[in-house]
Amino acid sequence: MHYYKHNIKDFNAHTAHLSRLERDIYRQMIERYYLTEEPLTSDLTALYRKLSIRTDEEIEAAAQILSEFFVMVIGNPTVYQHCRCDEEIQVYRTRSDKARDAAAKRWESKGNAKALLTTNNKPLTINKKKGPPTLEEVCNEFDGRIENSEQEATSFFNHYESNGWKVGKNPMKSWKAAATNWINRQKKWEKEDGNRNQSKQQRRDTALVQLHSE
């Protein structure tokens, strides 16, 4: 699921004592939980990599959040569960199942698809067109290909979701190709920023050498 209700009052009431860093990490963990519709893995190395948690301060904050808001359930595999997330996911799945069953019944009521005819009494061909990707599919495509992959995947998804999955004025033909272009462009910008920063440092070093030589 790539959408969930966020009760601001309820969230603030339970997290008012947290630091900004802890609140951000908690939101990340919740969103990861909803996105995968699964409890968080107890493999902290893998979990922290997915959430881009790297510094000692971030790791300490993440451990505190897991201890305070999640329950470790021993099993195969051992996972961290969150009761509220589990409840919301169950509601979502129940609603999805009902919608799917209702759609199936509507389809059955129209008769067998093979019996549909055109005005020329020829079988009507129904073309199935694949829709745009889900956020989870985009995240999987970005994973391991760029730094902060989940953040970049979300930015990519939100950008094209907002414009109806178009490139310019034309419908997007391949979202995976667009994702590759996005990743390559981000890497190019990061490299250019690094070169500019390096050039500034080189100029400063040269100025210092000249200053000491005078």
C-alpha positions as CSV (number, residue, x, y, z in Angstrom):
1,M,0.0,0.0,0.0
2,H,1.3,3.4,-0.9
3,Y,-1.2,5.5,1.0
4,Y,-2.2,5.6,4.7
5,K,-4.1,8.0,6.9
6,H,-1.8,10.1,9.1
7,N,-3.6,11.4,12.2
8,I,-1.5,14.5,13.1
9,K,-3.0,14.9,16.6
10,D,-2.5,11.3,17.5
11,F,1.0,11.2,16.1
12,N,2.1,14.3,17.9
13,A,0.6,13.1,21.2
14,H,2.7,9.9,21.1
15,T,5.9,11.5,19.8
16,A,6.1,15.0,21.5
17,H,9.0,13.8,23.6
18,L,11.1,12.7,20.7
19,S,13.8,14.7,19.0
20,R,13.4,15.8,15.4
21,L,15.8,13.0,14.3
22,E,13.8,10.4,16.2
23,R,10.5,11.6,14.8
24,D,11.9,11.5,11.2
25,I,13.2,8.0,11.7
26,Y,10.0,6.8,13.3
27,R,8.0,8.2,10.2
28,Q,10.5,6.4,7.9
29,M,10.0,3.1,9.7
30,I,6.2,3.4,9.6
31,E,6.2,4.3,5.9
32,R,8.5,1.3,5.2
33,Y,6.1,-0.9,7.1
34,Y,3.1,0.3,5.1
35,L,4.9,0.2,1.8
36,T,5.9,-3.4,2.1
37,E,2.9,-4.4,4.2
38,E,5.2,-6.4,6.3
39,P,6.9,-6.1,9.8
40,L,10.4,-4.6,9.9
41,T,13.2,-7.1,9.6
42,S,15.3,-7.7,12.7
43,D,18.4,-7.7,10.5
44,L,19.4,-4.2,11.6
45,T,22.2,-3.9,9.0
46,A,19.7,-4.5,6.2
47,L,17.0,-2.3,7.8
48,Y,19.3,0.6,8.4
49,R,20.6,0.4,4.8
50,K,17.0,0.6,3.5
51,L,16.3,3.6,5.6
52,S,19.7,5.3,4.9
53,I,20.6,5.2,8.6
54,R,24.4,5.6,8.8
55,T,25.8,7.8,11.6
56,D,26.2,6.7,15.2
57,E,23.6,9.3,16.2
58,E,21.1,8.0,13.7
59,I,21.7,4.4,14.7
60,E,21.2,5.2,18.4
61,A,18.0,7.1,17.6
62,A,16.7,4.1,15.5
63,A,17.5,1.6,18.2
64,Q,15.5,3.8,20.7
65,I,12.5,4.0,18.3
66,L,12.5,0.2,17.8
67,S,12.6,-0.4,21.5
68,E,9.9,2.1,22.3
69,F,7.3,1.7,19.5
70,F,7.9,-1.8,18.1
71,V,7.7,-5.3,19.5
72,M,10.2,-7.9,18.6
73,V,8.5,-11.1,17.7
74,I,10.8,-14.1,17.9
75,G,10.2,-16.6,15.0
76,N,11.4,-17.5,11.6
77,P,12.2,-14.9,10.7
78,T,12.3,-12.6,13.8
79,V,10.7,-9.3,13.1
80,Y,9.6,-6.0,14.6
81,Q,5.9,-5.6,14.7
82,H,3.8,-2.4,15.1
83,C,0.2,-3.0,16.3
84,R,-1.3,0.1,14.7
85,C,0.4,-0.6,11.4
86,D,-0.9,-4.2,11.4
87,E,-4.4,-3.0,12.1
88,E,-4.4,-0.5,9.2
89,I,-2.9,-3.0,6.8
90,Q,-5.6,-5.5,7.7
91,V,-8.3,-2.9,7.0
92,Y,-6.7,-2.0,3.7
93,R,-6.5,-5.7,2.6
94,T,-10.1,-6.4,3.6
95,R,-11.2,-3.3,1.7
96,S,-9.1,-4.4,-1.4
97,D,-10.5,-7.9,-1.2
98,K,-14.1,-6.6,-1.2
99,A,-13.4,-4.3,-4.1
100,R,-11.9,-7.2,-6.1
101,D,-14.8,-9.5,-5.4
102,A,-17.3,-6.8,-6.3
103,A,-15.5,-6.2,-9.6
104,A,-15.4,-9.9,-10.3
105,K,-19.1,-10.2,-9.7
106,R,-19.8,-7.2,-12.0
107,W,-17.8,-8.8,-14.7
108,E,-19.5,-12.2,-14.4
109,S,-22.9,-10.5,-14.6
110,K,-22.0,-9.2,-18.0
111,G,-21.4,-12.7,-19.3
112,N,-18.3,-14.4,-20.6
113,A,-15.8,-12.0,-22.2
114,K,-15.6,-14.2,-25.3
115,A,-19.3,-13.7,-26.0
116,L,-18.8,-9.9,-26.4
117,L,-19.4,-8.9,-30.0
118,T,-18.9,-5.8,-32.1
119,T,-21.5,-4.3,-34.4
120,N,-20.1,-6.6,-37.1
121,N,-20.7,-9.6,-34.9
122,K,-17.0,-10.2,-34.6
123,P,-15.4,-11.0,-31.2
124,L,-14.5,-7.9,-29.4
125,T,-10.8,-7.8,-28.6
126,I,-10.0,-6.5,-25.1
127,N,-6.5,-5.1,-24.8
128,K,-5.1,-5.1,-21.4
129,K,-2.9,-2.1,-20.8
130,K,-0.5,-2.1,-17.9
131,G,-1.0,1.0,-15.8
132,P,1.7,3.1,-14.1
133,P,4.0,1.4,-11.5
134,T,3.4,1.4,-7.8
135,L,5.7,3.1,-5.4
136,E,7.0,-0.3,-4.2
137,E,7.9,-1.2,-7.8
138,V,9.7,2.1,-8.2
139,C,11.6,1.6,-4.9
140,N,12.7,-1.8,-6.1
141,E,13.9,-0.4,-9.4
142,F,16.0,2.3,-7.6
143,D,17.3,0.1,-4.9
144,G,21.1,-0.3,-5.0
145,R,21.5,1.9,-8.0
146,I,21.9,5.3,-6.3
147,E,22.5,6.9,-2.9
148,N,19.3,7.6,-0.8
149,S,17.5,5.3,-3.3
150,E,14.2,5.3,-1.4
151,Q,14.1,9.1,-1.2
152,E,15.0,9.4,-4.9
153,A,12.4,6.7,-5.8
154,T,9.7,8.6,-3.9
155,S,10.7,11.9,-5.6
156,F,10.5,10.2,-9.0
157,F,7.1,8.6,-8.2
158,N,5.6,11.8,-6.9
159,H,6.8,13.8,-9.8
160,Y,5.3,11.6,-12.5
161,E,2.3,10.7,-10.5
162,S,1.4,14.4,-10.3
163,N,1.7,14.9,-14.1
164,G,-0.1,11.8,-15.1
165,W,3.0,9.8,-16.1
166,K,3.9,12.0,-19.1
167,V,7.2,13.0,-20.6
168,G,6.6,16.5,-21.8
169,K,3.1,16.3,-23.3
170,N,3.4,12.7,-24.4
171,P,2.4,9.6,-22.3
172,M,5.4,7.8,-20.8
173,K,6.3,4.7,-22.9
174,S,8.6,3.0,-20.4
175,W,8.8,4.1,-16.7
176,K,11.9,1.9,-16.2
177,A,13.7,3.8,-18.9
178,A,12.6,7.1,-17.3
179,A,13.9,5.8,-13.9
180,T,17.3,5.0,-15.5
181,N,17.5,8.5,-17.0
182,W,16.5,10.0,-13.6
183,I,19.2,8.0,-11.8
184,N,21.9,8.9,-14.4
185,R,20.9,12.6,-14.2
186,Q,21.1,12.6,-10.4
187,K,24.6,10.9,-10.5
188,K,25.8,13.5,-13.0
189,W,24.6,16.4,-10.8
190,E,26.2,14.9,-7.7
191,K,29.5,14.5,-9.6
192,E,29.3,18.1,-10.9
193,D,28.7,19.4,-7.4
194,G,31.6,17.4,-6.1
195,N,33.9,18.8,-8.8
196,R,32.8,22.3,-8.0
197,N,33.5,21.8,-4.3
198,Q,36.9,20.3,-5.1
199,S,37.8,23.2,-7.4
200,K,36.9,25.7,-4.6
201,Q,39.2,23.7,-2.2
202,Q,42.0,23.7,-4.7
203,R,41.8,27.5,-5.1
204,R,41.8,27.9,-1.4
205,D,44.9,25.7,-1.1
206,T,46.7,27.6,-3.8
207,A,45.9,30.9,-2.1
208,L,47.3,29.6,1.2
209,V,50.5,28.4,-0.4
210,Q,51.0,31.8,-2.0
211,L,50.3,33.6,1.2
212,H,52.9,31.5,3.1
213,S,55.5,32.0,0.4
214,E,55.3,35.8,0.6
